[in-house]
Each structure stands twice: as C-alpha cells, then as structure tokens.
C-alpha cells in the first residue's frame, strides 16, 4: 500500500536534517543551513556570482509550503551595473524569461521564488541555483530593444 501525503503534511513533518541531506546529495556536500528564525534558514552554497560573492538563497516556510527565495538580491546586484529598466527589454528580458520558465521560478516583484513540491528539496535547490546563475548572465548580454 502506498501512502500519499498532502503538501501540508509533508511540510510539517520534514526535519531540517532531512532537508540538508537532500541538498547535499543532490547539489553539493558543501551546502549548509543556518537558522534565521522560525522555519527560516539561510542556505549556504559554494555557488558565486562573477565577482566572488555567494548567491543569496533562503529556505522558508510560507503557509504550509517550503519555498526558496533570493529575497530580491539577484536583481539588486544586477542593478548595480545596469539600469533596472534594461532587465525588462530585449535580449536581457528574453534571457530572464527563459530562465524563469526553464527552472520553474516565479518573479514576485523582483523577488525570485521557487515553491518546493513534496519532498523535492534537493531538486528544487539545484534548479533554483541554476536559474539564479542563468539570470546573473544577463550582465554579459548587450542591451537591445
């Protein structure tokens, strides 16, 4: 007999050590979690932007579901070197749209979010990191309209 759990049951029953093991098995053994409050963790990864700063990844519970978020950090970094409006036009917009679609990431007013399905923590982190790195690549693209 197969037992199926709702997303709410899974979210409430998953331990932090399970999540960390999933992250390490699917992504890198160098991934760590640091508690930043109730059901909120900074995800330390070995992945970096071109300038050597690490990606900002936060795991937190929203309602009954776990999500990964960059809390707006990726776009903020890009805006240091280019006009924010250029992210929403031409080649740069196309790169960002493709990355969001390819990796299942939502853009919530500049905050990039990936909702974690069932126990897919490791797969979600892998996709989220790949998406953030792909979006960061827009800094290499020429602005066009």
Secondary structure as a PSIPRED ss2 file (coil, helix, strand):
# PSIPRED VFORMAT (PSIPRED V4.0)

   1 X C   1.000  0.000  0.000
   2 X C   1.000  0.000  0.000
   3 X C   1.000  0.000  0.000
   4 X C   1.000  0.000  0.000
   5 X C   1.000  0.000  0.000
   6 X C   1.000  0.000  0.000
   7 X H   0.000  1.000  0.000
   8 X H   0.000  1.000  0.000
   9 X H   0.000  1.000  0.000
  10 X H   0.000  1.000  0.000
  11 X H   0.000  1.000  0.000
  12 X H   0.000  1.000  0.000
  13 X H   0.000  1.000  0.000
  14 X C   1.000  0.000  0.000
  15 X C   1.000  0.000  0.000
  16 X H   0.000  1.000  0.000
  17 X H   0.000  1.000  0.000
  18 X H   0.000  1.000  0.000
  19 X H   0.000  1.000  0.000
  20 X H   0.000  1.000  0.000
  21 X H   0.000  1.000  0.000
  22 X H   0.000  1.000  0.000
  23 X H   0.000  1.000  0.000
  24 X H   0.000  1.000  0.000
  25 X H   0.000  1.000  0.000
  26 X H   0.000  1.000  0.000
  27 X C   1.000  0.000  0.000
  28 X C   1.000  0.000  0.000
  29 X C   1.000  0.000  0.000
  30 X C   1.000  0.000  0.000
  31 X C   1.000  0.000  0.000
  32 X E   0.000  0.000  1.000
  33 X E   0.000  0.000  1.000
  34 X E   0.000  0.000  1.000
  35 X E   0.000  0.000  1.000
  36 X C   1.000  0.000  0.000
  37 X C   1.000  0.000  0.000
  38 X C   1.000  0.000  0.000
  39 X C   1.000  0.000  0.000
  40 X E   0.000  0.000  1.000
  41 X E   0.000  0.000  1.000
  42 X E   0.000  0.000  1.000
  43 X E   0.000  0.000  1.000
  44 X E   0.000  0.000  1.000
  45 X C   1.000  0.000  0.000
  46 X C   1.000  0.000  0.000
  47 X C   1.000  0.000  0.000
  48 X E   0.000  0.000  1.000
  49 X C   1.000  0.000  0.000
  50 X C   1.000  0.000  0.000
  51 X C   1.000  0.000  0.000
  52 X C   1.000  0.000  0.000
  53 X C   1.000  0.000  0.000
  54 X E   0.000  0.000  1.000
  55 X C   1.000  0.000  0.000
  56 X C   1.000  0.000  0.000
  57 X C   1.000  0.000  0.000
  58 X E   0.000  0.000  1.000
  59 X E   0.000  0.000  1.000
  60 X E   0.000  0.000  1.000
  61 X E   0.000  0.000  1.000
  62 X E   0.000  0.000  1.000
  63 X C   1.000  0.000  0.000
  64 X C   1.000  0.000  0.000
  65 X E   0.000  0.000  1.000
  66 X E   0.000  0.000  1.000
  67 X E   0.000  0.000  1.000
  68 X E   0.000  0.000  1.000
  69 X E   0.000  0.000  1.000
  70 X C   1.000  0.000  0.000
  71 X C   1.000  0.000  0.000
  72 X C   1.000  0.000  0.000
  73 X H   0.000  1.000  0.000
  74 X H   0.000  1.000  0.000
  75 X H   0.000  1.000  0.000
  76 X H   0.000  1.000  0.000
  77 X H   0.000  1.000  0.000
  78 X H   0.000  1.000  0.000
  79 X H   0.000  1.000  0.000
  80 X H   0.000  1.000  0.000
  81 X H   0.000  1.000  0.000
  82 X C   1.000  0.000  0.000
  83 X C   1.000  0.000  0.000
  84 X H   0.000  1.000  0.000
  85 X H   0.000  1.000  0.000
  86 X H   0.000  1.000  0.000
  87 X H   0.000  1.000  0.000
  88 X H   0.000  1.000  0.000
  89 X C   1.000  0.000  0.000
  90 X H   0.000  1.000  0.000
  91 X H   0.000  1.000  0.000
  92 X H   0.000  1.000  0.000
  93 X H   0.000  1.000  0.000
  94 X H   0.000  1.000  0.000
  95 X H   0.000  1.000  0.000
  96 X H   0.000  1.000  0.000
  97 X H   0.000  1.000  0.000
  98 X H   0.000  1.000  0.000
  99 X H   0.000  1.000  0.000
 100 X H   0.000  1.000  0.000
 101 X H   0.000  1.000  0.000
 102 X H   0.000  1.000  0.000
 103 X H   0.000  1.000  0.000
 104 X C   1.000  0.000  0.000
 105 X C   1.000  0.000  0.000
 106 X E   0.000  0.000  1.000
 107 X E   0.000  0.000  1.000
 108 X E   0.000  0.000  1.000
 109 X C   1.000  0.000  0.000
 110 X C   1.000  0.000  0.000
 111 X E   0.000  0.000  1.000
 112 X E   0.000  0.000  1.000
 113 X E   0.000  0.000  1.000
 114 X E   0.000  0.000  1.000
 115 X E   0.000  0.000  1.000
 116 X C   1.000  0.000  0.000
 117 X C   1.000  0.000  0.000
 118 X C   1.000  0.000  0.000
 119 X C   1.000  0.000  0.000
 120 X C   1.000  0.000  0.000
 121 X H   0.000  1.000  0.000
 122 X H   0.000  1.000  0.000
 123 X H   0.000  1.000  0.000
 124 X H   0.000  1.000  0.000
 125 X H   0.000  1.000  0.000
 126 X H   0.000  1.000  0.000
 127 X H   0.000  1.000  0.000
 128 X H   0.000  1.000  0.000
 129 X H   0.000  1.000  0.000
 130 X H   0.000  1.000  0.000
 131 X H   0.000  1.000  0.000
 132 X H   0.000  1.000  0.000
 133 X H   0.000  1.000  0.000
 134 X H   0.000  1.000  0.000
 135 X H   0.000  1.000  0.000
 136 X H   0.000  1.000  0.000
 137 X H   0.000  1.000  0.000
 138 X H   0.000  1.000  0.000
 139 X H   0.000  1.000  0.000
 140 X H   0.000  1.000  0.000
 141 X C   1.000  0.000  0.000
 142 X C   1.000  0.000  0.000
 143 X C   1.000  0.000  0.000
 144 X C   1.000  0.000  0.000
 145 X C   1.000  0.000  0.000
